[in-house]
Amino acid sequence: FEAAFSASPAGMILVRSESNTVISVNERLLEMTGYDRADLVGHTVDEIELVRRPLLSELLAELERTGRLRAVEMELVRRGGGGVWTIGSTETIMLHDAKHRLSVFTDITERKRIERRLVTQHDVGRHLAEAHDLDEAIPRMLEALCSGDDWNAAAMWLPYGDGEMQCRGVWHDG
């Protein structure tokens, strides 16, 4: 078990169910989250707040009800800010006559980024198709671009006259 746990290409964490304390984490989980082993091992799941979305309480309630979690999209917190999107699964296991939770996380951050980009492209195309003219489309397109890439503001500059540029639209979230 220890060799498979350590060598896994997926991030893994082992938690003692009774105390909710992290017993072990593998190197891949540390790489994914940017944490040091000492930041996690020996602390309770509530103390480290590793799961950002969905709510940990929802995950634990489902785990209590069914005894396992299968292929749940979860955003884990990265040390220093940001997050890493994963597909996570958790199984309740017995180890040394004690109940534990073994969780396995596969990084899907790049897939989520591509999904967001495709939705943004669709939204921009839809705004272009629905607008009567470019001036009507620009603010909607800028809002879609900002929402898709978590930007606070954007502006669109287009060629105008002899090599000059003209600002044709601005969007900001206030």
N, CA, C and O of each residue as an XYZ file, in Angstrom:
696
protein
N       0.825     -1.192      0.000
C       0.000      0.000      0.000
C       0.867      1.254      0.000
O       0.622      2.186     -0.766
N       1.866      1.272      0.849
C       2.731      2.448      0.961
C       3.464      2.735     -0.345
O       3.593      3.893     -0.740
N       3.942      1.693     -1.016
C       4.656      1.877     -2.285
C       3.714      2.419     -3.359
O       4.085      3.327     -4.102
N       2.510      1.877     -3.449
C       1.539      2.356     -4.444
C       1.111      3.784     -4.134
O       0.966      4.597     -5.047
N       0.911      4.094     -2.875
C       0.524      5.427     -2.426
C       1.586      6.448     -2.828
O       1.272      7.499     -3.387
N       2.830      6.130     -2.540
C       3.934      7.054     -2.826
C       4.196      7.223     -4.310
O       4.525      8.322     -4.757
N       4.054      6.151     -5.083
C       4.398      6.182     -6.505
C       3.259      6.643     -7.409
O       3.461      6.805     -8.612
N       2.083      6.855     -6.863
C       0.917      7.190     -7.681
C       1.116      8.501     -8.450
O       1.606      9.481     -7.889
N       0.737      8.517     -9.727
C       0.785      9.763    -10.491
C      -0.374     10.708    -10.140
O      -0.407     11.853    -10.592
N      -1.311     10.222     -9.341
C      -2.420     11.052     -8.861
C      -2.090     11.524     -7.450
O      -1.393     10.832     -6.707
N      -2.588     12.702     -7.080
C      -2.419     13.186     -5.717
C      -3.250     12.343     -4.775
O      -4.394     12.007     -5.083
N      -2.680     11.995     -3.614
C      -3.397     11.148     -2.655
C      -3.228     11.690     -1.247
O      -2.190     12.244     -0.887
N      -4.292     11.509     -0.455
C      -4.272     11.914      0.946
C      -4.981     10.831      1.753
O      -5.997     10.287      1.321
N      -4.443     10.527      2.911
C      -5.011      9.533      3.813
C      -5.404     10.239      5.103
O      -4.578     10.892      5.741
N      -6.671     10.101      5.482
C      -7.210     10.786      6.662
C      -7.801      9.749      7.619
O      -8.569      8.881      7.203
N      -7.446      9.842      8.883
C      -8.055      8.976      9.908
C      -9.469      9.494     10.157
O      -9.658     10.645     10.552
N     -10.440      8.648      9.927
C     -11.845      9.063      9.998
C     -12.259      9.562     11.377
O     -12.939     10.581     11.490
N     -11.853      8.851     12.424
C     -12.289      9.173     13.776
C     -11.889     10.593     14.194
O     -12.701     11.318     14.768
N     -10.662     10.987     13.913
C     -10.177     12.303     14.334
C     -10.179     13.336     13.204
O      -9.944     14.522     13.437
N     -10.447     12.870     11.972
C     -10.430     13.750     10.796
C      -9.038     14.340     10.556
O      -8.900     15.431     10.003
N      -8.003     13.595     10.983
C      -6.619     14.067     10.892
C      -5.914     13.468      9.683
O      -6.057     12.282      9.386
N      -5.152     14.309      8.994
C      -4.372     13.851      7.843
C      -3.209     13.004      8.360
O      -2.403     13.464      9.169
N      -3.136     11.766      7.882
C      -2.087     10.830      8.296
C      -0.922     10.878      7.312
O       0.241     10.818      7.713
N      -1.241     10.988      6.016
C      -0.188     10.973      5.005
C      -0.688     11.628      3.723
O      -1.883     11.629      3.429
N       0.251     12.183      2.970
C      -0.013     12.718      1.633
C       1.131     12.267      0.737
O       2.261     12.101      1.197
N       0.835     12.070     -0.538
C       1.936     11.689     -1.416
C       2.552     12.927     -2.080
O       2.020     14.034     -1.999
N       3.676     12.697     -2.726
C       4.431     13.791     -3.341
C       3.619     14.511     -4.421
O       3.719     15.730     -4.563
N       2.826     13.770     -5.172
C       2.052     14.391     -6.256
C       1.046     15.395     -5.710
O       0.856     16.450     -6.316
N       0.399     15.105     -4.590
C      -0.538     16.061     -4.010
C       0.195     17.334     -3.583
O      -0.323     18.440     -3.743
N       1.390     17.172     -3.046
C       2.185     18.340     -2.647
C       2.550     19.180     -3.872
O       2.505     20.408     -3.815
N       2.909     18.528     -4.971
C       3.215     19.245     -6.213
C       1.991     20.005     -6.722
O       2.095     21.162     -7.128
N       0.846     19.355     -6.696
C      -0.383     19.960     -7.211
C      -0.801     21.183     -6.399
O      -1.252     22.178     -6.967
N      -0.656     21.120     -5.085
C      -1.172     22.181     -4.208
C      -0.112     23.181     -3.762
O      -0.448     24.269     -3.294
N       1.164     22.828     -3.901
C       2.228     23.729     -3.470
C       2.490     23.711     -1.972
O       3.319     24.476     -1.480
N       1.793     22.847     -1.243
C       1.998     22.765      0.197
C       3.198     21.885      0.526
O       3.621     21.058     -0.283
N       3.736     22.077      1.725
C       4.748     21.183      2.272
C       4.018     20.107      3.077
O       2.894     20.310      3.536
N       4.668     18.981      3.234
C       4.083     17.876      3.991
C       3.663     18.337      5.394
O       2.596     17.957      5.875
N       4.488     19.146      6.044
C       4.202     19.609      7.411
C       2.963     20.508      7.471
O       2.342     20.634      8.526
N       2.601     21.131      6.346
C       1.387     21.960      6.305
C       0.122     21.123      6.397
O      -0.932     21.629      6.783
N       0.219     19.845      6.044
C      -0.967     18.990      5.955
C      -0.987     17.877      6.985
O      -1.971     17.721      7.708
N       0.084     17.101      7.064
C       0.122     15.927      7.943
C       0.064     16.363      9.405
O       0.796     17.249      9.845
N      -0.846     15.698     10.150
C      -1.013     15.999     11.565
C      -2.080     17.042     11.833
O      -2.430     17.289     12.987
N      -2.602     17.655     10.782
C      -3.661     18.661     10.933
C      -5.001     18.043     10.552
O      -5.060     17.077      9.792
N      -6.069     18.611     11.090
C      -7.386     18.118     10.707
C      -7.772     18.697      9.350
O      -7.249     19.728      8.924
N      -8.687     18.022      8.688
C      -9.174     18.462      7.378
C      -9.776     19.860      7.490
O      -9.628     20.675      6.580
N     -10.452     20.139      8.597
C     -11.049     21.459      8.804
C      -9.986     22.545      8.953
O     -10.176     23.666      8.481
N      -8.881     22.222      9.598
C      -7.802     23.209      9.798
C      -7.139     23.604      8.489
O      -6.846     24.779      8.271
N      -6.901     22.638      7.623
C      -6.129     22.944      6.406
C      -6.979     23.519      5.279
O      -6.448     24.178      4.385
N      -8.288     23.283      5.306
C      -9.197     23.820      4.290
C      -8.640     23.620      2.881
O      -8.457     24.583      2.137
N      -8.375     22.383      2.526
C      -7.777     22.046      1.243
C      -8.770     22.096      0.088
O      -8.387     22.394     -1.044
N     -10.037     21.808      0.357
C     -11.057     21.775     -0.697
C     -11.799     23.110     -0.727
O     -12.377     23.535      0.273
N     -11.773     23.769     -1.899
C     -12.477     25.038     -2.062
C     -13.906     24.820     -2.547
O     -14.848     25.404     -2.011
N     -14.059     23.981     -3.562
C     -15.390     23.701     -4.146
C     -15.456     22.245     -4.519
O     -14.458     21.698     -4.989
N     -16.591     21.585     -4.332
C     -17.765     22.017     -3.590
C     -17.449     22.128     -2.103
O     -16.321     21.860     -1.687
N     -18.415     22.513     -1.316
C     -18.193     22.668      0.115
C     -17.797     21.334      0.738
O     -18.372     20.293      0.423
N     -16.811     21.381      1.620
C     -16.340     20.172      2.295
C     -17.481     19.495      3.053
O     -17.567     18.267      3.076
N     -18.343     20.276      3.662
C     -19.461     19.692      4.415
C     -20.365     18.862      3.503
O     -20.883     17.827      3.922
N     -20.559     19.310      2.257
C     -21.374     18.547      1.303
C     -20.686     17.242      0.931
O     -21.333     16.199      0.834
N     -19.395     17.300      0.727
C     -18.637     16.095      0.373
C     -18.655     15.090      1.520
O     -18.859     13.896      1.299
N     -18.444     15.569      2.740
C     -18.433     14.668      3.894
C     -19.814     14.074      4.145
O     -19.918     12.921      4.562
N     -20.877     14.839      3.898
C     -22.231     14.308      4.063
C     -22.494     13.189      3.052
O     -23.071     12.159      3.402
N     -22.076     13.387      1.814
C     -22.243     12.348      0.786
C     -21.397     11.120      1.129
O     -21.839      9.985      0.948
N     -20.207     11.347      1.613
C     -19.327     10.246      2.007
C     -19.928      9.459      3.166
O     -19.862      8.230      3.179
N     -20.503     10.142      4.120
C     -21.148      9.482      5.260
C     -22.340      8.650      4.790
O     -22.574      7.545      5.278
N     -23.081      9.197      3.843
C     -24.287      8.528      3.344
C     -23.964      7.286      2.526
O     -24.626      6.258      2.673
N     -22.943      7.372      1.656
C     -22.672      6.285      0.711
C     -21.393      5.507      1.006
O     -21.218      4.393      0.513
N     -20.492      6.089      1.814
C     -19.234      5.417      2.115
C     -18.139      5.682      1.089
O     -17.011      5.215      1.248
N     -18.472      6.436      0.029
C     -17.469      6.734     -1.002
C     -17.905      7.933     -1.836
O     -19.075      8.313     -1.862
N     -16.930      8.507     -2.507
C     -17.177      9.544     -3.514
C     -16.549      9.049     -4.809
O     -15.449      8.497     -4.797
N     -17.234      9.243     -5.910
C     -16.710      8.786     -7.192
C     -16.674      9.925     -8.199
O     -17.706     10.516     -8.517
N     -15.493     10.225     -8.693
C     -15.285     11.157     -9.806
C     -16.022     12.483     -9.618
O     -16.821     12.889    -10.461
N     -15.740     13.148     -8.498
C     -16.346     14.445     -8.201
C     -15.372     15.546     -8.609
O     -14.202     15.513     -8.229
N     -15.851     16.517     -9.379
C     -14.999     17.660     -9.707
C     -14.840     18.511     -8.459
O     -15.821     18.962     -7.868
N     -13.577     18.725     -8.063
C     -13.268     19.501     -6.867
C     -12.160     20.489     -7.190
O     -11.228     20.184     -7.934
N     -12.281     21.675     -6.617
C     -11.188     22.626     -6.715
C     -10.439     22.605     -5.389
O     -11.013     22.894     -4.339
N      -9.158     22.262     -5.442
C      -8.311     22.276     -4.257
C      -7.613     23.624     -4.180
O      -7.339     24.255     -5.200
N      -7.332     24.051     -2.967
C      -6.645     25.317     -2.742
C      -5.156     25.132     -2.998
O      -4.553     24.163     -2.536
N      -4.568     26.070     -3.740
C      -3.111     26.097     -3.920
C      -2.524     27.058     -2.895
O      -3.083     28.123     -2.628
N      -1.407     26.670     -2.334
C      -0.708     27.535     -1.383
C      -0.352     28.846     -2.084
O       0.150     28.833     -3.208
N      -0.605     29.942     -1.444
C      -0.285     31.231     -2.028
C      -1.386     31.786     -2.921
O      -1.216     32.845     -3.526
N      -2.515     31.082     -3.008
C      -3.634     31.580     -3.808
C      -3.887     30.723     -5.027
O      -3.055     29.912     -5.433
N      -5.040     30.923     -5.588
C      -5.428     30.146     -6.757
C      -5.918     28.771     -6.362
O      -6.042     28.436     -5.184
N      -6.190     27.993     -7.380
C      -6.702     26.660     -7.136
C      -6.270     25.695     -8.213
O      -5.741     26.096     -9.250
N      -6.494     24.439     -7.963
C      -6.212     23.387     -8.938
C      -7.477     22.530     -9.032
O      -7.944     21.981     -8.034
N      -8.021     22.423    -10.246
C      -9.216     21.611    -10.462
C      -8.826     20.150    -10.589
O      -7.856     19.805    -11.265
N      -9.595     19.300     -9.930
C      -9.304     17.871     -9.917
C     -10.587     17.069    -10.093
O     -11.696     17.564     -9.891
N     -10.395     15.826    -10.473
C     -11.432     14.809    -10.337
C     -11.010     14.011     -9.113
O      -9.935     13.412     -9.091
N     -11.865     14.008     -8.095
C     -11.516     13.349     -6.849
C     -12.433     12.190     -6.533
O     -13.631     12.225     -6.814
N     -11.857     11.175     -5.951
C     -12.616     10.024     -5.460
C     -12.120      9.700     -4.065
O     -10.931      9.822     -3.773
N     -13.035      9.287     -3.209
C     -12.679      8.930     -1.834
C     -13.325      7.596     -1.492
O     -14.485      7.342     -1.815
N     -12.558      6.770     -0.843
C     -13.015      5.439     -0.417
C     -12.739      5.319      1.081
O     -11.687      5.743      1.559
N     -13.674      4.749      1.806
C     -13.458      4.445      3.214
C     -12.777      3.079      3.283
O     -13.263      2.102      2.713
N     -11.637      3.024      3.993
C     -10.874      1.778      4.092
C     -10.509      1.514      5.555
O     -10.525      2.416      6.393
N     -10.184      0.267      5.831
C      -9.690     -0.103      7.162
C      -8.178     -0.264      7.071
O      -7.670     -0.951      6.185
N      -7.474      0.366      7.981
C      -6.024      0.270      8.046
C      -5.641      0.165      9.514
O      -6.019      1.025     10.310
N      -4.910     -0.855      9.882
C      -4.495     -1.062     11.278
C      -5.708     -0.997     12.214
O      -5.664     -0.345     13.257
N      -6.781     -1.677     11.828
C      -8.012     -1.770     12.626
C      -8.683     -0.421     12.884
O      -9.449     -0.284     13.838
N      -8.406      0.564     12.051
C      -9.047      1.878     12.184
C      -9.592      2.314     10.824
O      -9.011      2.019      9.780
N     -10.705      3.011     10.863
C     -11.344      3.511      9.655
C     -10.595      4.749      9.139
O     -10.301      5.673      9.896
N     -10.295      4.744      7.839
C      -9.609      5.861      7.187
C     -10.351      6.237      5.908
O     -11.146      5.461      5.377
N     -10.072      7.443      5.430
C     -10.555      7.874      4.115
C      -9.342      8.064      3.216
O      -8.423      8.817      3.535
N      -9.359      7.372      2.096
C      -8.306      7.508      1.096
C      -8.883      8.292     -0.074
O      -9.836      7.850     -0.715
N      -8.308      9.449     -0.348
C      -8.773     10.291     -1.450
C      -7.706     10.371     -2.520
O      -6.515     10.483     -2.231
N      -8.160     10.310     -3.771
C      -7.282     10.335     -4.941
C      -7.739     11.481     -5.830
O      -8.927     11.609     -6.125
N      -6.785     12.324     -6.260
C      -7.095     13.505     -7.065
C      -6.282     13.515     -8.362
O      -5.057     13.391     -8.346
N      -6.985     13.665     -9.476
C      -6.333     13.798    -10.779
C      -6.511     15.235    -11.248
O      -7.633     15.739    -11.298
N      -5.418     15.890    -11.588
C      -5.429     17.292    -12.006
C      -6.121     17.445    -13.360
O      -5.704     16.838    -14.347
N      -7.181     18.257    -13.404
C      -7.886     18.546    -14.657
C      -7.917     20.053    -14.921
O      -8.778     20.535    -15.657
N      -6.992     20.790    -14.329
C      -6.973     22.244    -14.458
C      -6.914     22.679    -15.922
O      -7.634     23.594    -16.323
N      -6.082     22.046    -16.704
C      -5.968     22.415    -18.119
C      -7.268     22.134    -18.862
O      -7.688     22.938    -19.694
N      -7.903     21.018    -18.577
C      -9.186     20.706    -19.210
C     -10.232     21.752    -18.862
O     -10.999     22.176    -19.727
N     -10.270     22.175    -17.596
C     -11.231     23.193    -17.175
C     -10.950     24.529    -17.870
O     -11.881     25.249    -18.233
N      -9.676     24.858    -18.052
C      -9.314     26.097    -18.747
C      -9.812     26.055    -20.193
O     -10.345     27.044    -20.698
N      -9.639     24.920    -20.853
C     -10.092     24.759    -22.235
C     -11.620     24.824    -22.305
O     -12.166     25.441    -23.219
N     -12.310     24.201    -21.358
C     -13.776     24.266    -21.317
C     -14.241     25.714    -21.210
O     -15.144     26.135    -21.934
N     -13.620     26.479    -20.303
C     -13.990     27.891    -20.140
C     -13.738     28.669    -21.420
O     -14.540     29.519    -21.807
N     -12.628     28.378    -22.071
C     -12.298     29.075    -23.322
C     -13.340     28.773    -24.396
O     -13.739     29.674    -25.133
N     -13.784     27.528    -24.496
C     -14.806     27.164    -25.485
C     -16.140     27.852    -25.195
O     -16.815     28.311    -26.116
N     -16.516     27.924    -23.930
C     -17.754     28.622    -23.564
C     -17.632     30.103    -23.912
O     -18.578     30.699    -24.428
N     -16.482     30.696    -23.635
C     -16.258     32.101    -23.961
C     -16.350     32.331    -25.466
O     -16.994     33.281    -25.911
N     -15.710     31.469    -26.249
C     -15.776     31.606    -27.703
C     -17.218     31.499    -28.193
O     -17.634     32.255    -29.071
N     -17.970     30.574    -27.636
C     -19.383     30.418    -28.005
C     -20.158     31.693    -27.678
O     -20.940     32.179    -28.495
N     -19.936     32.233    -26.475
C     -20.651     33.443    -26.060
C     -20.312     34.630    -26.957
O     -21.203     35.378    -27.359
N     -19.034     34.806    -27.272
C     -18.621     35.907    -28.153
C     -19.279     35.752    -29.522
O     -19.802     36.722    -30.071
N     -19.256     34.551    -30.070
C     -19.888     34.304    -31.369
C     -21.381     34.571    -31.346
O     -21.934     35.129    -32.294
N     -22.039     34.170    -30.254
C     -23.478     34.397    -30.114
C     -23.783     35.892    -30.063
O     -24.737     36.352    -30.689
N     -22.975     36.654    -29.318
C     -23.186     38.102    -29.232
C     -22.991     38.768    -30.596
O     -23.732     39.682    -30.959
N     -21.992     38.306    -31.344
C     -21.788     38.849    -32.691
C     -22.981     38.549    -33.599
O     -23.426     39.405    -34.364
N     -23.485     37.329    -33.501
C     -24.596     36.924    -34.370
C     -25.890     37.646    -34.011
O     -26.687     37.956    -34.896
N     -26.106     37.915    -32.738
C     -27.362     38.528    -32.306
C     -27.385     40.046    -32.435
O     -28.459     40.645    -32.504
N     -26.230     40.665    -32.469
C     -26.165     42.134    -32.496
C     -26.513     42.671    -33.887
O     -26.261     42.029    -34.907
N     -27.097     43.859    -33.891
C     -27.435     44.512    -35.148
C     -26.221     45.154    -35.807
O     -26.137     45.263    -37.030
N     -25.278     45.579    -34.956
C     -24.054     46.176    -35.491
C     -22.915     45.962    -34.490
O     -23.124     45.467    -33.382
N     -21.727     46.340    -34.903
C     -20.537     46.114    -34.085
C     -20.597     46.888    -32.770
O     -20.174     46.381    -31.731
N     -21.118     48.108    -32.813
C     -21.190     48.914    -31.586
C     -22.083     48.258    -30.530
O     -21.828     48.391    -29.333
N     -23.113     47.560    -30.965
C     -23.977     46.833    -30.026
C     -23.273     45.566    -29.511
O     -23.453     45.187    -28.354
N     -22.492     44.925    -30.349
C     -21.840     43.660    -29.991
C     -20.638     43.845    -29.071
O     -20.391     43.006    -28.205
N     -19.894     44.925    -29.245
C     -18.610     45.085    -28.531
C     -18.752     44.984    -27.016
O     -18.019     44.204    -26.408
N     -19.665     45.737    -26.361
C     -19.726     45.617    -24.884
C     -20.069     44.201    -24.422
O     -19.530     43.733    -23.419
N     -20.945     43.527    -25.131
C     -21.316     42.154    -24.761
C     -20.149     41.197    -24.962
O     -19.916     40.309    -24.142
N     -19.417     41.383    -26.057
C     -18.242     40.536    -26.315
C     -17.183     40.751    -25.237
O     -16.597     39.791    -24.736
N     -16.941     42.007    -24.883
C     -15.940     42.299    -23.851
C     -16.339     41.700    -22.507
O     -15.497     41.169    -21.784
N     -17.627     41.787    -22.175
C     -18.093     41.188    -20.926
C     -17.896     39.665    -20.945
O     -17.470     39.080    -19.950
N     -18.206     39.034    -22.070
C     -18.018     37.579    -22.190
C     -16.547     37.208    -22.054
O     -16.211     36.240    -21.372
N     -15.668     37.973    -22.702
C     -14.231     37.706    -22.611
C     -13.730     37.865    -21.174
O     -12.966     37.036    -20.679
N     -14.166     38.935    -20.512
C     -13.736     39.171    -19.130
C     -14.251     38.088    -18.194
O     -13.511     37.596    -17.342
N     -15.503     37.719    -18.347
C     -16.080     36.685    -17.487
C     -15.358     35.358    -17.681
O     -15.093     34.645    -16.713
N     -15.038     35.025    -18.926
C     -14.380     33.757    -19.227
C     -12.956     33.667    -18.728
O     -12.475     32.579    -18.411
N     -12.271     34.806    -18.654
C     -10.869     34.800    -18.238
C     -10.627     35.455    -16.886
O      -9.483     35.715    -16.512
N     -11.721     35.727    -16.141
C     -11.627     36.368    -14.824
C     -10.892     37.700    -14.873
O     -10.073     38.000    -14.005
N     -11.186     38.481    -15.876
C     -10.621     39.834    -15.970
C     -11.606     40.811    -15.362
O     -12.809     40.551    -15.339
N     -11.100     41.941    -14.866
C     -11.948     42.978    -14.291
C     -12.364     44.028    -15.311
O     -13.369     44.714    -15.125
N     -11.598     44.155    -16.385
C     -11.895     45.195    -17.373
C     -11.256     44.830    -18.710
O     -10.297     44.062    -18.778
N     -11.822     45.409    -19.775
C     -11.251     45.220    -21.114
C     -11.689     46.388    -21.997
O     -12.695     47.045    -21.733
N     -10.926     46.621    -23.026
C     -11.258     47.648    -24.016
C     -10.953     47.092    -25.395
O     -10.067     46.253    -25.558
N     -11.691     47.564    -26.379
C     -11.447     47.144    -27.759
C     -11.026     48.362    -28.571
O     -11.747     49.357    -28.654
N      -9.845     48.260    -29.164
C      -9.309     49.309    -30.017
C      -9.274     48.771    -31.443
O      -8.829     47.649    -31.685
N      -9.742     49.574    -32.371
C      -9.776     49.170    -33.779
C      -9.089     50.235    -34.639
O      -9.069     51.414    -34.283
N      -8.526     49.806    -35.778
C      -7.881     50.776    -36.679
C      -8.884     51.843    -37.127
O     -10.059     51.566    -37.371
N      -8.378     53.057    -37.222
C      -9.224     54.174    -37.592
C      -8.364     55.173    -38.351
O      -7.322     55.601    -37.855
N      -8.785     55.539    -39.522
C      -8.050     56.540    -40.295
C      -6.690     56.043    -40.725
O      -6.505     54.858    -41.002
N      -5.748     56.953    -40.778
C      -4.398     56.676    -41.273
C      -3.480     56.144    -40.174
O      -2.688     56.898    -39.608
N      -3.582     54.866    -39.874
C      -2.697     54.243    -38.892
C      -3.028     54.581    -37.452
O      -2.248     54.254    -36.558
N      -4.133     55.210    -37.203
C      -4.530     55.543    -35.840
C      -5.431     54.439    -35.289
O      -5.947     53.604    -36.031
N      -5.600     54.459    -33.988
C      -6.481     53.497    -33.327
C      -7.567     54.274    -32.590
O      -7.340     55.381    -32.101
N      -8.743     53.672    -32.524
C      -9.866     54.284    -31.831
C     -10.451     53.278    -30.853
O     -10.667     52.116    -31.198
N     -10.705     53.729    -29.635
C     -11.345     52.871    -28.639
C     -12.822     52.780    -28.996
O     -13.526     53.790    -29.031
N     -13.285     51.559    -29.261
C     -14.668     51.367    -29.688
C     -15.561     50.809    -28.577
O     -16.780     50.745    -28.733
N     -14.960     50.410    -27.469
C     -15.782     49.909    -26.378
C     -14.950     49.581    -25.161
O     -13.776     49.228    -25.267
N     -15.576     49.703    -23.999
C     -14.936     49.396    -22.723
C     -15.946     48.631    -21.885
O     -17.143     48.918    -21.918
N     -15.451     47.651    -21.131
C     -16.288     46.966    -20.162
C     -15.484     46.814    -18.881
O     -14.285     46.537    -18.921
N     -16.160     46.998    -17.725
C     -15.522     46.730    -16.429
C     -16.585     46.257    -15.464
O     -17.776     46.504    -15.656
N     -16.146     45.577    -14.429
C     -17.107     44.994    -13.488
C     -17.457     45.949    -12.351
O     -18.012     45.535    -11.333
N     -17.140     47.188    -12.525
C     -17.524     48.194    -11.528
C     -16.427     48.452    -10.549
O     -16.587     49.272     -9.645
